[in-house]
């Protein structure tokens, strides 16, 4: 027998996250409980793992990688991260990419190289899915973020990224993007 989701109930309704308790049947057919969070309102068990809610942007300019050095409440520290954010109601993924890049860095999208299909952001605790977009950026840095965000954006060379990877904390997606940027030529083939 395979694991099977049976039912769910909302246990907390936060501004950005909704907490759910999922009832499932384990491999032995026994009913068990599991907790998840979602960025979206879930109306049925089929909604779990459904529609994408955001985007992570891997941006380059003149052979350098954009990284944000930002304070993240969930880990109580400043880490290196990608430009990212939530898709707003009625917004296309391309509009979201442009808006988030501008809000967090002041930069604009020169060219969208590739948008990958949605992937799961934190499969152990959430059904959140996001797109990963590869873009070429242009413009000048300016902070248009909210007063609730602390973000310093900059472009880094391959050598600078290699050093950061050895010495600084990253989000997992940013770490993977930074590694491939620094050690693989995949970015130059896009």
Buried (B, 14 or more C-beta within 10 A) or exposed (E): EEEEBEEBEEEEEEEEBBBBBBBBBEEEEEEEEBEBBBBBEBEEBEBBBBEBBBBBBBBBBEEBBBBBBBEBEEEEEBBBBBBBBBBEEEEEBBEBBBBBBBBBBBBEBBEBBEBEEBBEBEEEEBBBBBBBBBBBBEBEEEBEBEEEBEBEBBBBBBEBBBEBBEEBBBBEBBBBBBBBBBEEEEBEEE
